[in-house]
C-alpha cells in the first residue's frame, strides 16, 4: 500500500476552488484510491469548518488540520510526511504511471446530508444568493439591499431564491480571531432562508446546481468559479461599475464606484437573470 497526502490551504473558497479545478492533487484522488492507497488530507484554513467539507468523502482516510495563520506549520508537517514515506498527490504522476486525472464534480454527502438535501432543494430552477463576506469592512451593500435583489429576481423569474450562509469561526481576515456572524432576518414568500440551517457540503451542492448565483467574493463564488459557472458578484473594491471576468462567466459589480444603490441592484438583477 502506498501513502499519499493532499496539501490544501487558504480560505474555504481557495480550498473549494482548487478542489473543483482538480489542482493540489484533487484530480487524482478518486483513481489513486482504486489502487488500494491511503490518503491523508493536510488542511490549513482560516475557517475551522473547512474540515467539514470532506466529512462525506470516502476517498480520504484521514484529515489533519492547522490554522491558516500559521502557514509555516503546514509546510513543516508536509516535510515530516515526506520523510515518513508519504507522497504529495499533486506530483503523483512522477510515481504512478498512467493515473487518470479526473476533476471532482461535487462535494460528497454523508447519509444524513442526502436526506436533508432532498428536502430543501427545489425541484426545478432556482437562484442562490450569499449576501455576506467574511472580510471585515468589505460588506459591499446592506443585507436589506440583497433582500431587494432576491425579491426582484423572484418576481421577474417566478422561481424560488435560496439565501445561503452561516455563522462561523475565523482565524484570519478579522482584527481578532473569533466569530464571523452571518444572519438573514427576513421571511418572504418564495425566498427560502437557509442561513444557519445547513452545512457547507449541502450549501456547496446547492450553489453549483443553481440556475444563477448572486453574492460577494466569498467561498460560494469560488464554487461557481471552480466549475466555470456564471455568477453576479457585488464587490466593494472594484473600480468600474461592471467588469466581466476573463473567462466571460462572471460579472463583477462595483458597489464602491456608484453612489446610486438602485443602479447596483438593477445591474445585479439583470446579470443574474441573463445567466439563466
C-alpha positions as CSV (number, residue, x, y, z in Angstrom):
1,X,0.0,0.0,0.0
2,X,1.3,3.5,-0.9
3,X,0.6,6.5,1.3
4,X,-0.3,9.9,-0.3
5,X,-1.3,13.3,1.0
6,X,-3.2,16.3,-0.4
7,X,-1.7,19.6,0.7
8,X,-4.6,22.1,0.8
9,X,-4.7,25.5,2.4
10,X,-6.1,29.0,2.4
11,X,-9.6,30.2,3.0
12,X,-12.6,27.9,2.4
13,X,-13.0,29.4,-1.0
14,X,-9.4,28.7,-2.0
15,X,-9.9,25.1,-1.0
16,X,-13.2,24.7,-2.8
17,X,-11.8,26.3,-6.0
18,X,-8.8,24.1,-6.1
19,X,-10.9,21.0,-5.3
20,X,-13.1,21.6,-8.4
21,X,-10.2,22.5,-10.6
22,X,-8.5,19.3,-9.6
23,X,-5.3,21.0,-8.5
24,X,-3.3,20.2,-5.4
25,X,-3.8,16.5,-6.2
26,X,-7.6,16.5,-6.0
27,X,-7.8,15.4,-9.7
28,X,-6.0,12.1,-8.8
29,X,-7.9,11.3,-5.6
30,X,-10.6,9.0,-6.8
31,X,-8.4,6.9,-9.0
32,X,-5.5,6.6,-6.6
33,X,-7.9,5.1,-4.0
34,X,-8.8,2.5,-6.5
35,X,-5.2,1.3,-6.3
36,X,-5.6,0.4,-2.6
37,X,-3.7,3.5,-1.4
38,X,-4.1,5.6,1.8
39,X,-4.7,9.3,1.5
40,X,-4.3,11.9,4.2
41,X,-5.6,15.5,3.8
42,X,-3.3,18.1,5.3
43,X,-5.6,21.1,5.7
44,X,-4.7,24.6,6.7
45,X,-7.5,27.1,6.7
46,X,-8.7,30.4,8.0
47,X,-12.0,28.7,8.8
48,X,-12.1,25.6,11.0
49,X,-15.3,24.5,9.3
50,X,-13.2,23.7,6.2
51,X,-12.7,20.2,7.5
52,X,-16.5,19.7,7.4
53,X,-16.4,20.0,3.6
54,X,-14.9,16.5,3.4
55,X,-16.8,14.7,6.1
56,X,-18.6,12.6,3.5
57,X,-15.6,12.0,1.2
58,X,-15.0,8.3,1.2
59,X,-11.7,8.7,-0.7
60,X,-10.0,10.5,2.2
61,X,-8.8,8.3,5.1
62,X,-7.6,10.9,7.5
63,X,-7.8,14.7,7.9
64,X,-5.1,16.7,9.8
65,X,-5.9,20.4,10.3
66,X,-3.9,23.5,11.1
67,X,-5.0,27.2,11.4
68,X,-4.0,29.1,8.2
69,X,-2.5,32.0,10.3
70,X,0.5,29.6,10.8
71,X,1.3,28.5,7.3
72,X,4.8,27.5,8.3
73,X,3.4,24.7,10.4
74,X,1.7,23.3,7.3
75,X,4.9,23.2,5.3
76,X,6.8,21.7,8.2
77,X,4.2,19.0,8.6
78,X,4.4,18.2,4.9
79,X,8.1,17.8,5.1
80,X,7.6,15.3,8.0
81,X,5.1,13.3,5.9
82,X,7.6,13.2,3.1
83,X,10.1,11.7,5.5
84,X,7.6,9.1,6.6
85,X,7.2,7.9,3.0
86,X,4.0,9.8,2.1
87,X,3.9,11.2,-1.5
88,X,2.3,14.5,-2.4
89,X,-0.6,13.6,-4.6
90,X,-0.1,16.8,-6.7
91,X,3.1,15.2,-8.1
92,X,1.8,11.7,-8.2
93,X,2.4,11.5,-11.9
94,X,6.1,11.0,-11.2
95,X,5.4,7.9,-9.1
96,X,2.3,6.2,-10.6
97,X,2.2,5.8,-14.4
98,X,-1.0,6.2,-16.4
99,X,-3.0,7.5,-13.5
100,X,-6.2,9.2,-14.8
101,X,-6.8,12.8,-13.9
102,X,-10.5,13.5,-13.1
103,X,-11.8,16.7,-11.7
104,X,-14.2,16.3,-8.7
105,X,-17.8,17.1,-9.7
106,X,-19.4,17.7,-6.3
107,X,-18.9,17.6,-2.6
108,X,-19.6,14.1,-1.2
109,X,-22.5,13.8,1.3
110,X,-23.0,11.8,4.5
111,X,-26.1,9.7,4.7
112,X,-27.9,12.4,6.7
113,X,-26.9,15.1,4.1
114,X,-28.6,13.1,1.4
115,X,-31.9,13.2,3.2
116,X,-31.8,16.9,4.1
117,X,-30.7,17.8,0.6
118,X,-33.7,16.1,-0.9
119,X,-36.0,18.0,1.4
120,X,-34.6,21.5,0.8
121,X,-33.5,21.5,-2.8
122,X,-36.2,23.0,-5.2
123,X,-37.4,20.6,-7.8
124,X,-36.7,22.9,-10.8
125,X,-34.7,26.1,-11.5
126,X,-33.7,28.4,-8.6
127,X,-31.3,31.2,-7.7
128,X,-28.8,31.2,-4.9
129,X,-27.8,34.4,-3.0
130,X,-25.0,34.6,-0.5
131,X,-25.3,38.1,1.0
132,X,-22.2,38.1,3.2
133,X,-18.5,38.4,3.1
134,X,-16.1,37.3,5.9
135,X,-13.6,40.1,5.4
136,X,-14.3,42.8,7.9
137,X,-15.2,46.2,6.5
138,X,-15.8,44.8,2.9
139,X,-19.5,44.1,3.0
140,X,-20.5,45.7,-0.3
141,X,-24.2,46.5,0.3
142,X,-26.6,46.0,3.2
143,X,-28.4,42.8,3.8
144,X,-31.7,44.7,3.2
145,X,-30.4,45.5,-0.3
146,X,-29.6,41.9,-1.0
147,X,-33.2,41.2,0.1
148,X,-34.4,43.6,-2.6
149,X,-32.3,41.8,-5.2
150,X,-33.9,38.5,-4.1
151,X,-37.4,39.8,-4.3
152,X,-36.9,41.3,-7.8
153,X,-35.3,38.1,-9.1
154,X,-38.2,36.1,-7.7
155,X,-40.8,38.4,-9.2
156,X,-39.2,38.5,-12.6
157,X,-38.5,34.8,-12.9
158,X,-41.3,33.3,-10.8
159,X,-38.6,31.0,-9.4
160,X,-37.5,30.4,-5.8
161,X,-34.5,32.1,-4.4
162,X,-32.3,30.4,-1.8
163,X,-30.4,32.5,0.8
164,X,-27.2,30.7,2.0
165,X,-24.7,31.5,4.7
166,X,-23.7,30.6,8.2
167,X,-22.0,32.0,11.3
168,X,-18.6,30.5,11.8
169,X,-15.2,30.8,13.5
170,X,-12.4,32.7,11.8
171,X,-8.6,32.6,12.3
172,X,-7.7,35.2,9.7
173,X,-9.1,38.3,7.9
174,X,-10.5,39.8,11.0
175,X,-8.9,42.1,13.7
176,X,-9.1,39.3,16.3
177,X,-9.8,35.6,15.6
178,X,-13.3,34.9,16.6
179,X,-16.9,34.5,15.4
180,X,-18.0,35.8,12.0
181,X,-21.7,36.3,12.2
182,X,-24.0,35.7,9.2
183,X,-27.7,36.3,9.8
184,X,-30.6,36.9,7.5
185,X,-33.6,38.3,9.3
186,X,-36.3,38.3,6.6
187,X,-39.0,35.9,5.7
188,X,-40.7,36.4,2.3
189,X,-42.8,34.1,0.1
190,X,-40.7,32.3,-2.5
191,X,-37.4,33.3,-0.6
192,X,-36.0,30.2,1.2
193,X,-33.8,31.3,4.1
194,X,-31.2,28.6,4.7
195,X,-28.8,30.8,6.7
196,X,-27.5,28.7,9.6
197,X,-29.8,25.9,8.6
198,X,-27.5,23.7,6.6
199,X,-23.8,22.7,6.4
200,X,-21.1,23.6,3.9
201,X,-21.3,20.4,2.0
202,X,-25.0,20.9,1.2
203,X,-24.6,24.6,0.6
204,X,-21.8,23.9,-1.9
205,X,-24.0,21.5,-3.9
206,X,-27.0,23.8,-3.8
207,X,-24.8,26.6,-5.1
208,X,-23.4,24.5,-8.0
209,X,-26.8,23.3,-9.1
210,X,-28.4,26.8,-9.0
211,X,-29.5,28.3,-12.3
212,X,-28.0,31.6,-11.3
213,X,-25.9,33.0,-8.4
214,X,-25.6,36.4,-6.7
215,X,-23.0,37.1,-4.0
216,X,-19.8,38.6,-2.9
217,X,-16.2,37.5,-3.3
218,X,-16.7,34.6,-0.9
219,X,-16.4,30.8,-0.8
220,X,-19.7,30.3,-2.6
221,X,-18.5,32.4,-5.5
222,X,-15.5,30.0,-5.6
223,X,-17.9,27.1,-6.2
224,X,-19.1,28.8,-9.4
225,X,-15.5,29.8,-10.3
226,X,-14.2,26.3,-9.8
227,X,-16.9,24.8,-12.0
228,X,-16.8,27.6,-14.7
229,X,-20.4,28.7,-13.9
230,X,-21.8,32.2,-14.3
231,X,-22.1,34.5,-11.3
232,X,-23.0,38.1,-10.4
233,X,-20.6,39.3,-7.8
234,X,-21.0,42.6,-5.9
235,X,-17.6,43.8,-4.7
236,X,-16.5,46.9,-2.7
237,X,-13.1,47.1,-4.2
238,X,-13.9,47.1,-7.9
239,X,-13.2,50.4,-9.7
240,X,-15.6,50.1,-12.6
241,X,-19.3,49.7,-12.5
242,X,-19.3,46.4,-14.2
243,X,-16.3,44.2,-15.0
244,X,-16.6,40.9,-16.9
245,X,-14.2,38.2,-15.8
246,X,-11.5,36.9,-18.1
247,X,-13.5,33.7,-18.7
248,X,-16.6,35.7,-19.6
249,X,-18.6,33.8,-17.0
250,X,-18.8,36.3,-14.1
251,X,-19.9,39.9,-13.9
252,X,-18.3,41.9,-11.1
253,X,-20.4,44.8,-10.0
254,X,-18.6,47.7,-8.3
255,X,-20.5,48.8,-5.2
256,X,-17.9,51.4,-4.4
257,X,-18.0,53.2,-7.7
258,X,-21.6,54.3,-7.6
259,X,-23.5,56.4,-5.1
260,X,-26.7,55.1,-6.6
261,X,-27.5,51.8,-4.9
262,X,-30.5,51.4,-7.2
263,X,-28.3,51.0,-10.2
264,X,-26.3,48.4,-8.4
265,X,-29.5,46.4,-7.6
266,X,-30.7,46.8,-11.2
267,X,-27.5,45.6,-12.7
268,X,-27.2,42.7,-10.4
269,X,-30.8,41.5,-11.1
270,X,-30.2,41.9,-14.8
271,X,-26.9,40.0,-14.7
272,X,-28.4,37.1,-12.7
273,X,-31.4,36.7,-14.9
274,X,-29.4,36.9,-18.1
275,X,-27.3,33.9,-17.0
276,X,-30.3,31.6,-16.7
